[in-house]
């Protein structure tokens, strides 16, 4: 196999039409122990990802807001254009991308038995409303079905702690 580079900005221009909600990502590289994908905005995700491995965020164009839950507290972390951020493993996070923003995310491929979660917190009382654990192999195909199951079920969207109904996206 001949090693070669990927002309990233040309690749983004050619694939930008695929960077659409709800997640807006396209695999750039998914082999040799890494998952590398390009993500475009806008999005306003209400789910939180729990990754058993670290994630590296590189913001190419525009800024993004990474909502995180650290030590039981919610906080916002702005990743500005040109910034790089390494998110530790198992930190719940919810990426919020502005219109026309573009970033690259690098994740380790998961070992057998390693599970990711998509989780929704109650906007009223902050308790977990719903979560689903799964072995992640492809971010472009595995997230949307979980979103569909959550938003398609009033039971999944109802907080057992306070009874609040988690809203569906517009």
DSSP file (Angstrom, degrees, kcal/mol; ACC not computed):
  #  RESIDUE AA STRUCTURE BP1 BP2  ACC     N-H-->O    O-->H-N    N-H-->O    O-->H-N    TCO  KAPPA ALPHA  PHI   PSI    X-CA   Y-CA   Z-CA
    1    1 A X              0   0    0      0, 0.0     2,-0.5     0, 0.0     0, 0.0   0.000 360.0 360.0 360.0 130.3    0.0    0.0    0.0
    2    2 A X        -     0   0    0      1,-0.0     2,-0.2     0, 0.0     0, 0.0  -0.741 360.0-129.3 -86.2 126.3    1.4    3.4   -1.0
    3    3 A X        +     0   0    0     -2,-0.5     2,-0.3     0, 0.0    -1,-0.0  -0.495  37.3 165.0 -73.4 142.6    1.1    6.0    1.8
    4    4 A X        -     0   0    0     -2,-0.2     2,-0.2     2,-0.0     0, 0.0  -0.979  31.3-114.5-152.9 163.8   -0.5    9.3    0.9
    5    5 A X        -     0   0    0     -2,-0.3     2,-0.5     2,-0.0     0, 0.0  -0.481  22.8-125.0 -93.7 168.1   -2.0   12.3    2.4
    6    6 A X        -     0   0    0     -2,-0.2     2,-1.7     4,-0.0     3,-0.1  -0.978  18.2-132.0-113.0 121.7   -5.6   13.6    2.2
    7    7 A X     >  -     0   0    0     -2,-0.5     4,-2.6     1,-0.2     3,-0.3  -0.564  29.8-167.2 -72.4  91.5   -6.1   17.1    0.9
    8    8 A X  H  > S+     0   0    0     -2,-1.7     4,-2.7     1,-0.2    -1,-0.2   0.857  76.8  47.8 -56.8 -48.4   -8.4   18.0    3.8
    9    9 A X  H  > S+     0   0    0      1,-0.2     4,-2.1     2,-0.2    -1,-0.2   0.882 114.5  47.6 -66.0 -36.4   -9.8   21.3    2.6
   10   10 A X  H  > S+     0   0    0     -3,-0.3     4,-2.2     2,-0.2    -1,-0.2   0.911 111.4  51.7 -66.1 -42.2  -10.6   19.8   -0.9
   11   11 A X  H  X S+     0   0    0     -4,-2.6     4,-1.6     1,-0.2    -2,-0.2   0.916 109.3  50.1 -59.7 -44.0  -12.2   16.8    0.8
   12   12 A X  H  X S+     0   0    0     -4,-2.7     4,-1.3     1,-0.2     3,-0.3   0.929 109.6  50.6 -61.9 -45.5  -14.4   19.1    2.9
   13   13 A X  H  < S+     0   0    0     -4,-2.1     3,-0.3     1,-0.2     4,-0.3   0.905 112.0  48.0 -58.8 -41.2  -15.5   21.1   -0.2
   14   14 A X  H  < S+     0   0    0     -4,-2.2    -1,-0.2     1,-0.2    -2,-0.2   0.777 122.7  32.7 -70.6 -27.0  -16.4   17.8   -2.0
   15   15 A X  H >< S+     0   0    0     -4,-1.6     3,-2.4    -3,-0.3     4,-0.4   0.377  83.1 105.8-111.9   2.5  -18.3   16.4    0.9
   16   16 A X  G >< S+     0   0    0     -4,-1.3     3,-1.5    -3,-0.3    -1,-0.1   0.813  73.2  64.8 -57.8 -31.8  -19.8   19.5    2.6
   17   17 A X  G 3  S+     0   0    0     -4,-0.3    -1,-0.3     1,-0.3    -2,-0.1   0.684  99.9  54.5 -64.8 -16.3  -23.3   18.7    1.2
   18   18 A X  G <  S+     0   0    0     -3,-2.4     2,-1.9     1,-0.1    -1,-0.3   0.543  80.9  92.9 -91.7  -9.4  -23.2   15.5    3.4
   19   19 A X    <   +     0   0    0     -3,-1.5     2,-0.3    -4,-0.4    -1,-0.1  -0.490  61.7 136.6 -87.0  70.2  -22.5   17.4    6.6
   20   20 A X     >  -     0   0    0     -2,-1.9     4,-1.3     5,-0.2     3,-0.4  -0.794  43.7 -56.2-118.8 155.5  -26.2   17.8    7.6
   21   21 A X  T  4 S+     0   0    0     -2,-0.3    -1,-0.1     1,-0.3    22,-0.1  -0.176  98.7  49.1 -58.8 159.0  -28.1   17.4   10.9
   22   22 A X  T  4 S-     0   0    0    121,-0.0    -1,-0.3    20,-0.0    22,-0.1  -0.914 142.5 -12.8 -82.8 -28.1  -28.8   15.7   13.2
   23   23 A X  T  4 S-     0   0    0     -3,-0.4    -2,-0.2     2,-0.1    17,-0.1   0.822  77.2-154.0-101.8 -40.4  -25.1   14.9   13.6
   24   24 A X     <  +     0   0    0     -4,-1.3    16,-2.5     1,-0.2     2,-0.3   0.816  41.6 137.0  76.7  32.3  -23.7   16.2   10.4
   25   25 A X  E     -A   39   0A   0     -5,-0.2     2,-0.4    14,-0.2    -1,-0.2  -0.779  35.0-168.7-117.3 160.3  -20.6   14.0   10.1
   26   26 A X  E     -A   38   0A   0     12,-2.0    12,-2.3    -2,-0.3     2,-0.1  -0.988  32.5-110.6-143.0 130.5  -18.8   12.1    7.4
   27   27 A X  E     +A   37   0A   0     -2,-0.4    10,-0.3    10,-0.2     3,-0.1  -0.400  31.3 175.1 -63.4 130.8  -16.1    9.6    8.0
   28   28 A X  E    S-     0   0A   0      8,-3.1     2,-0.3     1,-0.4     9,-0.2   0.723  76.2  -0.3 -97.3 -36.6  -12.7   10.7    6.8
   29   29 A X  E     +A   36   0A   0      7,-2.2     7,-3.6     2,-0.0    -1,-0.4  -0.944  57.0 172.1-158.7 127.5  -10.8    7.7    8.1
   30   30 A X  E     +A   35   0A   0     -2,-0.3     2,-0.3     5,-0.2     5,-0.2  -0.544  51.1  75.2-143.4  72.7  -12.0    4.6    9.9
   31   31 A X  E >   +A   34   0A   0      3,-1.0     3,-1.7    -2,-0.1    78,-0.1  -0.968  63.5  49.3-165.1 173.5   -9.2    2.1   10.2
   32   32 A X  T 3  S-     0   0    0     -2,-0.3     3,-0.1     1,-0.3    -1,-0.1   0.815 128.9 -52.7  54.6  34.7   -6.0    1.2   12.0
   33   33 A X  T 3  S+     0   0    0      1,-0.2    76,-2.3    75,-0.1     2,-0.4   0.532 117.5  97.6  85.5   5.6   -7.5    1.9   15.4
   34   34 A X  E <   -AB  31 108A   0     -3,-1.7    -3,-1.0    74,-0.3     2,-0.5  -0.956  52.5-158.9-129.8 147.9   -8.9    5.4   14.7
   35   35 A X  E     +AB  30 107A   0     72,-3.3    72,-3.0    -2,-0.4     2,-0.5  -0.991  20.1 179.2-117.9 118.4  -12.2    6.9   13.7
   36   36 A X  E     +AB  29 106A   0     -7,-3.6    -8,-3.1    -2,-0.5    -7,-2.2  -0.983   7.6 168.3-122.1 125.7  -11.6   10.4   12.1
   37   37 A X  E     -AB  27 105A   0     68,-2.3    68,-2.7    -2,-0.5     2,-0.4  -0.976  31.6-130.1-140.3 154.3  -14.6   12.3   10.9
   38   38 A X  E     -AB  26 104A   0    -12,-2.3   -12,-2.0    -2,-0.3     2,-0.4  -0.840  24.9-162.0-100.0 136.8  -15.5   15.8    9.7
   39   39 A X  E     -AB  25 103A   0     64,-3.0    64,-2.5    -2,-0.4     2,-0.3  -0.977   3.3-164.9-125.6 133.2  -18.5   17.5   11.3
   40   40 A X  E     - B   0 102A   0    -16,-2.5    62,-0.2    -2,-0.4     2,-0.2  -0.824  21.2 -90.3-114.9 155.5  -20.4   20.4   10.0
   41   41 A X  S    S+     0   0    0     60,-2.2    59,-0.9    -2,-0.3    57,-0.2  -0.615  73.5  66.9-103.5 169.1  -22.9   22.8   11.6
   42   42 A X        +     0   0    0     55,-0.6     2,-0.3    57,-0.2    56,-0.2   0.429  60.4 136.2 -91.2 158.8  -25.5   23.8   12.4
   43   43 A X  E     -E   97   0B   0     54,-2.2    54,-0.6    -2,-0.1     2,-0.2  -0.965  33.9-164.8-151.9 155.2  -26.8   21.4   14.9
   44   44 A X  E     -E   96   0B   0     -2,-0.3     2,-0.2    52,-0.1    52,-0.1  -0.664  24.3-172.6-136.7  78.5  -28.5   21.7   18.3
   45   45 A X        -     0   0    0     50,-0.6    -2,-0.1    -2,-0.2   -22,-0.0  -0.481  20.4-170.6 -77.3 142.1  -28.2   18.3   19.8
   46   46 A X        +     0   0    0     -2,-0.2    75,-0.5     2,-0.0     2,-0.2   0.447  62.4  91.6-106.1  -5.6  -30.0   17.5   23.0
   47   47 A X        -     0   0    0     73,-0.1     2,-0.4    48,-0.1    73,-0.2  -0.479  66.6-141.3 -85.4 161.2  -28.3   14.2   23.5
   48   48 A X  E     -F  119   0B   0     71,-2.9    71,-2.7    -2,-0.2     2,-0.4  -0.989  11.0-142.4-123.4 131.9  -25.1   13.7   25.4
   49   49 A X  E     -FG 118  93B   0     44,-3.4    44,-1.8    -2,-0.4     2,-0.5  -0.786   7.9-163.6 -95.9 134.4  -22.4   11.3   24.3
   50   50 A X  E     -F  117   0B   0     67,-2.5    67,-1.9    -2,-0.4     2,-0.4  -0.970  13.0-170.1-116.6 113.4  -20.4    9.2   26.8
   51   51 A X        -     0   0    0     -2,-0.5    39,-3.8    40,-0.3    40,-0.3  -0.883  23.8-147.4-108.3 129.2  -17.3    7.8   25.1
   52   52 A X  S    S+     0   0    0     -2,-0.4     2,-0.3    37,-0.2    37,-0.2   0.557  86.1  49.5 -72.0  -4.2  -15.1    5.2   26.9
   53   53 A X  S    S-     0   0    0     35,-0.1    37,-0.3    55,-0.1    -2,-0.1  -0.812  98.3 -86.1-127.1 167.2  -12.1    6.8   25.2
   54   54 A X        -     0   0    0     -2,-0.3    54,-0.7    35,-0.2     2,-0.4  -0.321  36.7-149.2 -67.6 155.8  -10.7   10.2   24.7
   55   55 A X  E     -DC  87 107A   0     32,-1.8    32,-3.2    52,-0.1     2,-0.5  -0.998   0.8-149.6-128.9 135.1  -11.9   12.4   21.9
   56   56 A X  E     -DC  86 106A   0     50,-2.7    50,-2.5    -2,-0.4     2,-0.5  -0.918  11.9-163.4-105.1 123.9   -9.8   15.0   20.1
   57   57 A X  E     -DC  85 105A   0     28,-3.1    28,-2.4    -2,-0.5     2,-0.5  -0.917   8.7-178.1-107.5 129.3  -11.6   18.1   18.7
   58   58 A X  E     -DC  84 104A   0     46,-2.7    46,-3.1    -2,-0.5     2,-0.8  -0.978  16.1-150.7-126.2 117.0  -10.0   20.3   16.1
   59   59 A X  E     + C   0 103A   0     24,-2.5    23,-3.9    -2,-0.5    44,-0.2  -0.781  19.7 173.4 -94.4 108.8  -12.2   23.3   15.1
   60   60 A X  E     +     0   0A   0     42,-1.4     2,-0.4    -2,-0.8    43,-0.2   0.908  67.0  16.9 -81.0 -46.0  -11.3   24.2   11.5
   61   61 A X  E    S- C   0 102A   0     41,-2.4    41,-2.2    20,-0.1    -1,-0.3  -0.996 115.0 -11.0-137.2 131.7  -13.9   26.9   10.7
   62   62 A X  S    S-     0   0    0     -2,-0.4     2,-0.3    39,-0.2    20,-0.2  -0.021  85.4 -71.5  72.3 177.5  -16.1   28.9   13.1
   63   63 A X        -     0   0    0     17,-0.2    35,-1.0    18,-0.1     2,-0.3  -0.690  39.9-159.3-104.8 159.6  -16.6   28.2   16.8
   64   64 A X  E     -IH  79  97B   0     15,-2.2    15,-2.8    -2,-0.3     2,-0.5  -0.963  13.4-134.1-134.5 156.9  -18.4   25.4   18.5
   65   65 A X  E     -IH  78  96B   0     31,-2.9    31,-3.2    -2,-0.3     2,-0.7  -0.953  14.1-162.8-110.4 124.0  -19.9   25.0   22.0
   66   66 A X  E     -IH  77  95B   0     11,-3.3    11,-1.8    -2,-0.5     2,-0.4  -0.909   8.1-155.7-107.9 106.3  -19.1   21.7   23.8
   67   67 A X  E     -IH  76  94B   0     27,-2.2    27,-2.7    -2,-0.7     2,-0.3  -0.671  21.1-178.5 -78.2 131.9  -21.5   21.2   26.6
   68   68 A X  E     -IH  75  93B   0      7,-3.0     7,-2.5    -2,-0.4     2,-0.6  -0.920  29.3-140.8-131.0 157.4  -19.9   18.9   29.2
   69   69 A X  E     +I   74   0B   0     23,-2.1    23,-0.5    -2,-0.3     2,-0.5  -0.961  30.1 175.3-118.2 111.4  -20.9   17.4   32.5
   70   70 A X  E >   -I   73   0B   0      3,-2.8     3,-1.9    -2,-0.6    -2,-0.1  -0.971  66.1 -12.2-124.2 124.6  -17.9   17.5   34.9
   71   71 A X  T 3  S-     0   0    0     -2,-0.5    -1,-0.2     1,-0.3     3,-0.1   0.868 129.7 -53.9  53.8  39.6  -18.1   16.4   38.5
   72   72 A X  T 3  S+     0   0    0      1,-0.2     2,-0.4    -3,-0.1    -1,-0.3   0.443 118.1 108.7  79.5  -0.3  -21.9   16.3   38.3
   73   73 A X  E <   -I   70   0B   0     -3,-1.9    -3,-2.8     2,-0.0     2,-0.3  -0.878  64.8-130.6-113.2 142.4  -22.1   19.9   37.1
   74   74 A X  E     +I   69   0B   0     -2,-0.4     2,-0.3    -5,-0.2    -5,-0.2  -0.700  35.4 163.9 -85.3 139.5  -23.0   21.1   33.6
   75   75 A X  E     -I   68   0B   0     -7,-2.5    -7,-3.0    -2,-0.3     2,-0.4  -0.989  32.3-122.1-152.2 160.6  -20.7   23.7   32.0
   76   76 A X  E     -I   67   0B   0     -2,-0.3     2,-0.5    -9,-0.2    -9,-0.2  -0.861  18.3-169.0-106.9 135.2  -20.1   25.1   28.5
   77   77 A X  E     -I   66   0B   0    -11,-1.8   -11,-3.3    -2,-0.4     2,-0.5  -0.984  12.8-147.7-124.1 119.1  -16.7   25.0   26.8
   78   78 A X  E     -I   65   0B   0     -2,-0.5     2,-0.7   -13,-0.2   -13,-0.2  -0.754   5.9-162.5 -89.0 127.3  -16.1   27.1   23.7
   79   79 A X  E     -I   64   0B   0    -15,-2.8   -15,-2.2    -2,-0.5     3,-0.1  -0.937  19.1-153.0-108.3 109.4  -13.8   25.6   21.1
   80   80 A X    >   -     0   0    0     -2,-0.7     3,-2.9   -17,-0.2   -21,-0.3  -0.342  32.5 -73.9 -83.6 161.0  -12.8   28.5   18.9
   81   81 A X  T 3  S+     0   0    0      1,-0.3   -21,-0.2    -2,-0.1    -1,-0.2  -0.300 124.1  18.7 -52.0 127.9  -11.7   28.3   15.2
   82   82 A X  T 3  S+     0   0    0    -23,-3.9    -1,-0.3     1,-0.3     2,-0.1   0.274  99.2 125.7  90.7 -10.6   -8.2   26.9   15.2
   83   83 A X    <   -     0   0    0     -3,-2.9   -24,-2.5   -24,-0.2     2,-0.4  -0.470  45.1-155.3 -83.4 154.0   -8.4   25.4   18.7
   84   84 A X  E     -D   58   0A   0    -26,-0.2     2,-0.4    -2,-0.1   -26,-0.2  -0.974  11.6-176.1-123.4 140.6   -7.8   21.8   19.6
   85   85 A X  E     -D   57   0A   0    -28,-2.4   -28,-3.1    -2,-0.4     2,-0.7  -0.991  16.8-151.2-141.6 131.1   -9.3   20.2   22.7
   86   86 A X  E     -D   56   0A   0     -2,-0.4     2,-0.5   -30,-0.2   -30,-0.2  -0.901  15.5-155.5-102.3 112.7   -8.7   16.7   24.2
   87   87 A X  E     -D   55   0A   0    -32,-3.2   -32,-1.8    -2,-0.7     3,-0.1  -0.754  19.8-122.8 -87.0 125.7  -11.8   15.5   26.0
   88   88 A X    >   -     0   0    0     -2,-0.5     3,-1.1   -34,-0.2   -37,-0.2  -0.220  38.1 -85.1 -63.6 159.0  -11.1   12.9   28.7
   89   89 A X  T 3  S+     0   0    0      1,-0.2   -37,-0.2   -37,-0.2   -35,-0.2  -0.269 108.0  17.7 -61.1 149.2  -12.8    9.5   28.5
   90   90 A X  T 3  S+     0   0    0    -39,-3.8     2,-0.7   -37,-0.3    -1,-0.2   0.613  82.4 136.2  65.4  17.9  -16.2    9.1   30.1
   91   91 A X    <   -     0   0    0     -3,-1.1   -40,-0.3   -40,-0.3    -1,-0.2  -0.864  57.4-127.0 -93.6 114.0  -17.1   12.8   30.2
   92   92 A X        +     0   0    0     -2,-0.7   -23,-2.1   -23,-0.5     2,-0.3  -0.381  40.6 173.7 -59.7 134.1  -20.7   13.3   29.0
   93   93 A X  E     -GH  49  68B   0    -44,-1.8   -44,-3.4   -25,-0.2     2,-0.4  -0.989  29.4-159.7-147.4 152.0  -20.7   15.9   26.3
   94   94 A X  E     - H   0  67B   0    -27,-2.7   -27,-2.2    -2,-0.3     2,-0.3  -0.893  19.6-145.2-135.8 102.1  -23.0   17.5   23.8
   95   95 A X  E     - H   0  66B   0     -2,-0.4   -50,-0.6   -29,-0.2     2,-0.5  -0.516  13.2-169.2 -73.3 129.3  -21.5   19.2   20.8
   96   96 A X  E     -EH  44  65B   0    -31,-3.2   -31,-2.9    -2,-0.3     2,-0.4  -0.977   7.1-167.9-119.4 117.8  -23.3   22.3   19.5
   97   97 A X  E     -EH  43  64B   0    -54,-0.6   -54,-2.2    -2,-0.5   -55,-0.6  -0.893  13.1-134.9-114.5 135.7  -22.1   23.6   16.2
   98   98 A X    >   -     0   0    0    -35,-1.0     3,-1.9    -2,-0.4   -57,-0.2  -0.356  45.8 -70.9 -80.1 164.5  -23.0   26.9   14.6
   99   99 A X  T 3  S+     0   0    0      1,-0.3   -57,-0.2   -58,-0.2    -1,-0.2  -0.254 118.0   7.4 -56.6 138.9  -24.0   27.3   11.0
  100  100 A X  T 3  S+     0   0    0    -59,-0.9    -1,-0.3     1,-0.2     2,-0.2   0.541  94.3 138.0  65.6  10.0  -21.2   26.8    8.5
  101  101 A X    <   -     0   0    0     -3,-1.9   -60,-2.2   -38,-0.1     2,-0.4  -0.558  33.5-165.6 -82.5 153.3  -18.8   25.7   11.2
  102  102 A X  E     +BC  40  61A   0    -41,-2.2   -41,-2.4   -62,-0.2   -42,-1.4  -0.998  11.3 168.0-141.8 134.0  -16.5   22.7   10.5
  103  103 A X  E     -BC  39  59A   0    -64,-2.5   -64,-3.0    -2,-0.4     2,-0.4  -0.933  27.2-132.1-139.2 164.6  -14.5   20.6   12.8
  104  104 A X  E     -BC  38  58A   0    -46,-3.1   -46,-2.7    -2,-0.3     2,-0.4  -0.969  18.8-163.8-116.6 135.1  -12.5   17.3   12.8
  105  105 A X  E     -BC  37  57A   0    -68,-2.7   -68,-2.3    -2,-0.4     2,-0.5  -0.975   0.6-162.9-120.4 133.5  -13.0   14.8   15.6
  106  106 A X  E     +BC  36  56A   0    -50,-2.5   -50,-2.7    -2,-0.4     2,-0.3  -0.969  15.2 170.9-117.6 125.1  -10.5   12.0   16.2
  107  107 A X  E     -BC  35  55A   0    -72,-3.0   -72,-3.3    -2,-0.5     2,-0.2  -0.948  34.6-112.2-129.4 151.3  -11.6    9.0   18.3
  108  108 A X  E     -B   34   0A   0    -54,-0.7   -74,-0.3    -2,-0.3     2,-0.1  -0.578  40.5-107.5 -72.6 143.9  -10.0    5.7   19.1
  109  109 A X        -     0   0    0    -76,-2.3     2,-0.3    -2,-0.2    28,-0.1  -0.460  43.9-106.1 -64.3 148.3  -11.8    2.7   17.6
  110  110 A X        -     0   0    0     26,-0.6     2,-0.1    -2,-0.1    -1,-0.1  -0.583  25.8-129.6 -84.2 139.8  -13.6    0.8   20.4
  111  111 A X    >   -     0   0    0     -2,-0.3     3,-2.3     1,-0.2    -1,-0.1  -0.422  46.4 -75.4 -75.4 160.3  -12.2   -2.5   21.6
  112  112 A X  T 3  S+     0   0    0      1,-0.3    -1,-0.2    -2,-0.1     3,-0.1  -0.349 123.6  21.8 -55.2 133.0  -14.6   -5.5   21.9
  113  113 A X  T 3  S+     0   0    0      1,-0.3     2,-0.4    -3,-0.1    -1,-0.3   0.236  90.3 125.2  90.2 -14.2  -16.8   -5.0   24.9
  114  114 A X    <   -     0   0    0     -3,-2.3     2,-0.4    22,-0.1    -1,-0.3  -0.655  44.7-160.2 -79.4 132.7  -16.3   -1.2   25.1
  115  115 A X        -     0   0    0     -2,-0.4     2,-0.2    20,-0.2    20,-0.2  -0.919  12.5-159.6-120.3 140.9  -19.6    0.6   25.1
  116  116 A X  E     - J   0 134B   0     18,-3.1    18,-2.4    -2,-0.4     2,-0.4  -0.674  15.1-149.3-101.0 163.5  -20.6    4.2   24.3
  117  117 A X  E     -FJ  50 133B   0    -67,-1.9   -67,-2.5    -2,-0.2     2,-0.5  -0.990  13.8-153.4-133.7 147.6  -23.9    5.8   25.4
  118  118 A X  E     -FJ  49 132B   0     14,-1.9    14,-2.3    -2,-0.4     2,-0.3  -0.987  31.4-178.4-109.3 131.8  -26.2    8.4   24.1
  119  119 A X  E     -FJ  48 131B   0    -71,-2.7   -71,-2.9    -2,-0.5     2,-0.4  -0.953  21.4-154.2-135.4 145.9  -28.0   10.0   27.1
  120  120 A X  E     - J   0 130B   0     10,-2.8     9,-3.2    -2,-0.3    10,-1.3  -0.991  12.0-154.2-122.4 131.4  -30.6   12.7   27.6
  121  121 A X  E     - J   0 128B   0    -75,-0.5     2,-0.3    -2,-0.4     7,-0.2  -0.761  28.5-104.8 -99.9 149.1  -30.9   14.7   30.8
  122  122 A X     >  -     0   0    0      5,-3.2     4,-1.9    -2,-0.3    36,-0.0  -0.579  20.2-146.9 -71.0 127.2  -34.1   16.3   32.0
  123  123 A X  T  4 S+     0   0    0     -2,-0.3    -1,-0.1     1,-0.2    -2,-0.0   0.646  96.5  47.4 -70.4 -12.1  -34.0   20.1   31.3
  124  124 A X  T  4 S+     0   0    0      3,-0.1    -1,-0.2    40,-0.0    -2,-0.0   0.888 132.2   7.8 -92.3 -48.3  -36.1   20.6   34.5
  125  125 A X  T  4 S-     0   0    0      2,-0.1    -2,-0.2    39,-0.0     3,-0.1   0.462  89.5-124.5-119.3  -2.9  -34.3   18.5   37.2
  126  126 A X     <  +     0   0    0     -4,-1.9     2,-0.1     1,-0.2    -3,-0.1   0.508  62.4 137.8  72.0   7.3  -31.1   17.3   35.4
  127  127 A X        -     0   0    0      1,-0.1    -5,-3.2    -6,-0.1     2,-0.4  -0.435  67.6 -90.5 -76.4 159.0  -31.8   13.6   36.0
  128  128 A X  E     -J  121   0B   0     -7,-0.2    32,-0.3     1,-0.2    -7,-0.3  -0.582  40.2-176.9 -70.9 124.4  -31.1   11.1   33.2
  129  129 A X  E     -     0   0B   0     -9,-3.2     2,-0.3    -2,-0.4    -1,-0.2   0.860  66.7 -12.8 -87.4 -43.2  -34.3   10.7   31.2
  130  130 A X  E     +J  120   0B   0    -10,-1.3   -10,-2.8    27,-0.1    -1,-0.4  -0.984  59.4 179.8-158.5 145.5  -33.0    8.0   28.8
  131  131 A X  E     -J  119   0B   0     -2,-0.3     2,-0.4   -12,-0.2   -12,-0.2  -0.988   8.4-162.6-149.3 149.9  -29.8    6.4   27.8
  132  132 A X  E     -J  118   0B   0    -14,-2.3   -14,-1.9    -2,-0.3     2,-0.4  -0.994   9.0-154.3-135.5 126.9  -28.8    3.7   25.4
  133  133 A X  E     +J  117   0B   0     -2,-0.4     2,-0.3   -16,-0.2   -16,-0.2  -0.804  25.2 154.0-102.6 140.8  -25.5    1.9   25.4
  134  134 A X  E     -J  116   0B   0    -18,-2.4   -18,-3.1    -2,-0.4     2,-0.8  -0.985  50.1 -97.6-159.7 160.3  -24.0    0.3   22.3
  135  135 A X        -     0   0    0     -2,-0.3     2,-0.4   -20,-0.2   -20,-0.2  -0.785  45.2-143.9 -85.9 110.8  -20.7   -0.8   20.7
  136  136 A X        +     0   0    0     -2,-0.8   -26,-0.6   -22,-0.2     3,-0.1  -0.633  41.6 146.4 -84.9 127.0  -19.8    2.1   18.4
  137  137 A X  S    S+     0   0    0     -2,-0.4     2,-0.3     1,-0.2    -1,-0.2   0.522  72.9  26.3-125.9 -21.9  -18.1    1.3   15.1
  138  138 A X    >>  -     0   0    0      1,-0.1     4,-2.1  -103,-0.0     3,-1.0  -0.853  53.1-167.1-151.4 107.4  -19.5    4.0   12.8
  139  139 A X  H 3> S+     0   0    0     -2,-0.3     4,-0.6     1,-0.2     5,-0.2   0.724  88.6  63.0 -68.0 -20.6  -20.8    7.4   13.9
  140  140 A X  H 34 S+     0   0    0      1,-0.1    -1,-0.2     2,-0.1     4,-0.1   0.725 118.0  22.4 -78.8 -19.2  -22.4    8.1   10.5
  141  141 A X  H <> S+     0   0    0     -3,-1.0     4,-0.5     2,-0.1    -2,-0.2   0.669 116.1  56.7-118.3 -22.6  -24.9    5.2   10.8
  142  142 A X  H  X S+     0   0    0     -4,-2.1     4,-0.6     1,-0.1    -3,-0.1   0.691  97.4  57.0 -92.5 -18.1  -25.3    4.3   14.5
  143  143 A X  H >X S+     0   0    0     -4,-0.6     4,-2.1    -5,-0.2     3,-0.7   0.920  95.4  60.9 -81.1 -43.7  -26.5    7.5   16.1
  144  144 A X  H 3> S+     0   0    0      1,-0.3     4,-2.4    -5,-0.2     5,-0.2   0.859 100.9  53.8 -56.5 -40.9  -29.6    8.4   14.1
  145  145 A X  H 3X S+     0   0    0     -4,-0.5     4,-2.1     1,-0.2    -1,-0.3   0.868 108.3  50.7 -63.0 -33.2  -31.5    5.2   15.0
  146  146 A X  H <X S+     0   0    0     -3,-0.7     4,-2.4    -4,-0.6    -2,-0.2   0.922 109.7  50.4 -67.6 -42.9  -31.0    5.9   18.7
  147  147 A X  H  X S+     0   0    0     -4,-2.1     4,-2.9     1,-0.2     5,-0.3   0.927 110.0  51.2 -57.0 -44.8  -32.3    9.5   18.2
  148  148 A X  H  X S+     0   0    0     -4,-2.4     4,-1.8     1,-0.2    -1,-0.2   0.904 109.8  48.7 -62.2 -42.8  -35.3    8.0   16.4
  149  149 A X  H  < S+     0   0    0     -4,-2.1     4,-0.3     2,-0.2    -1,-0.2   0.914 115.4  44.9 -63.7 -42.3  -36.0    5.6   19.3
  150  150 A X  H >< S+     0   0    0     -4,-2.4     3,-1.4     1,-0.2     7,-0.2   0.978 118.5  39.4 -66.1 -55.9  -35.8    8.4   21.8
  151  151 A X  H 3< S+     0   0    0     -4,-2.9    -1,-0.2     1,-0.3    -2,-0.2   0.744 112.0  59.4 -69.3 -22.2  -37.8   11.0   20.1
  152  152 A X  T 3< S+     0   0    0     -4,-1.8     2,-0.5    -5,-0.3    -1,-0.3   0.485  97.9  68.4 -83.8  -1.9  -40.3    8.5   18.8
  153  153 A X    <>  -     0   0    0     -3,-1.4     4,-1.7    -4,-0.3     5,-0.1  -0.953  56.3-166.1-126.0 116.4  -41.3    7.4   22.3
  154  154 A X  H  > S+     0   0    0     -2,-0.5     4,-0.7     1,-0.2    12,-0.2   0.859  96.6  56.5 -62.7 -34.6  -43.2    9.5   24.8
  155  155 A X  H >4 S+     0   0    0      1,-0.2     3,-0.9     2,-0.2    -1,-0.2   0.934 107.2  47.0 -62.5 -46.4  -42.2    7.0   27.5
  156  156 A X  H 34 S+     0   0    0      1,-0.2    -1,-0.2    -7,-0.2    -2,-0.2   0.843 113.6  49.7 -63.2 -32.8  -38.5    7.4   26.7
  157  157 A X  H 3< S+     0   0    0     -4,-1.7     9,-3.6    -7,-0.2     2,-0.5   0.503  90.7  94.0 -87.1  -5.0  -38.8   11.2   26.7
  158  158 A X  B << S-K  165   0C   0     -3,-0.9     2,-0.3    -4,-0.7     7,-0.2  -0.793  76.6-127.7 -95.7 124.8  -40.7   11.4   30.1
  159  159 A X     >  -     0   0    0      5,-2.9     4,-1.7    -2,-0.5   -30,-0.1  -0.521   9.9-156.0 -70.2 125.8  -38.5   12.0   33.2
  160  160 A X  T  4 S+     0   0    0     -2,-0.3    -1,-0.2   -32,-0.3   -31,-0.1   0.706  90.9  54.2 -74.6 -19.3  -39.2    9.4   35.8
  161  161 A X  T  4 S+     0   0    0    -33,-0.1    -1,-0.2     3,-0.1   -32,-0.0   0.909 131.3   3.4 -81.3 -44.0  -38.0   11.8   38.6
  162  162 A X  T  4 S-     0   0    0      2,-0.1    -2,-0.2   -35,-0.0    -1,-0.1   0.505  91.2-118.3-124.4  -7.2  -40.2   14.8   37.9
  163  163 A X     <  +     0   0    0     -4,-1.7    -3,-0.1     1,-0.3     2,-0.1   0.442  57.3 152.7  85.0  -1.0  -42.5   13.9   35.0
  164  164 A X        -     0   0    0     -6,-0.1    -5,-2.9     1,-0.1     2,-0.7  -0.398  43.7-131.1 -65.3 137.8  -41.3   16.5   32.6
  165  165 A X  B     -K  158   0C   0     -7,-0.2    -7,-0.2    -2,-0.1     2,-0.2  -0.827  19.5-130.1 -91.9 115.5  -41.7   15.6   28.9
  166  166 A X        -     0   0    0     -9,-3.6    -9,-0.1    -2,-0.7   -44,-0.1  -0.467  31.8-117.1 -64.2 128.9  -38.4   16.1   27.1
  167  167 A X        -     0   0    0     -2,-0.2     2,-0.2     1,-0.1    -1,-0.1  -0.293  17.7-121.3 -71.1 153.0  -39.3   18.2   23.9
  168  168 A X        -     0   0    0      1,-0.1    -1,-0.1   -17,-0.0     2,-0.0  -0.586  38.9 -97.9 -81.3 153.6  -38.8   16.9   20.4
  169  169 A X              0   0    0     -2,-0.2    -1,-0.1     1,-0.1  -124,-0.0  -0.357 360.0 360.0 -69.1 156.4  -36.5   19.0   18.2
  170  170 A X              0   0    0     -3,-0.1    -1,-0.1    -2,-0.0    -2,-0.0   0.489 360.0 360.0 -67.7 360.0  -38.1   21.5   15.8
